[in-house]
């Protein structure tokens, strides 16, 4: 059975505790990236509340993930792209 790690950090004004199977070093990098993305969105939308920023971050993340999955699928199954043409 995998041990779970409880990792605490602050997002905007909110204290969060995440339960994860990742180690602290990995989660520190996730936290750094979350703060970086948060700051970028707040610069562009300074009046956005933390919930709106979180939603935009989630949508951006899902968009990037979908792009990567589609690129992976193209590499794994190039014949599928040829069939579309």
N, C-alpha and C positions, 0 to 999 in steps of 0.2 A: 504494500500500500504506500502511495506517495505521501510524504509529509506536506502539510500546507504551511505557507508562510503568510503572516499577517503584516502587511506593509501600510504604513500611514503616511499621507501627504496632504497638502492643501491645494485645492483647485478653486481659484478665485477667492471667495470668502469662506468656502466650505472645507471643513476637515473631513477627510475620507480615510476609511480603513478597508483595504482590499485583501481578500483571501485569495491566494494564488499558489501555484506550484513553482513559480519562478523565484530565483534567489534575489537578494537585495540589490546586487550589482545590476542585474537586468532591470529591476523595477526602478532603480535610480535613473537609468537611461530613459525609461518610459516616462518618468516624472519630468526629466529635463526636456524631453520632446513635447510633452503636454504643455509645459510652461512656455516653451518657444512658440508653439502654435497658438496658444491662448493670447500671448502678447501680440503676435502678428495680427490676429483678428481684432483685438481691442484697439490697435493702432488705426485700422481701417474703419472700425465701427465703435468709436469710443463710448457711445451711449448704449451699446448692447449690454444686456444683463448677463450674468454668468450662465443662466439656463440657455439663452440664445447662443452664446459662444459655444457651449458644450454641444448643442444640436448641430451647429455649423461644423464643428470639429468632427463629429460623428459622420455627417454626410460627406465631408471631404475625405475622411478615412475610408469610408465604404466605396467612394468613387475611385480612389487610388487602388484599393484592393481589387475591385472589379477590372480595372485596366490591367493589373498584373495578372489576374487569372485569365483574361482574354489573351494576353500576350503569351502566357504559358501554354494555353490550349493551342494557339497557332503554331508554336514550336513543336508541341507533342503530336499534333494532328494537322500537318500542313495540307493534307488532301482535302480536309473539310473546307478550307479557304478556297481551294481550286474549284470545288463543287459549286460554290456560291457565284463564281465568275461566269 
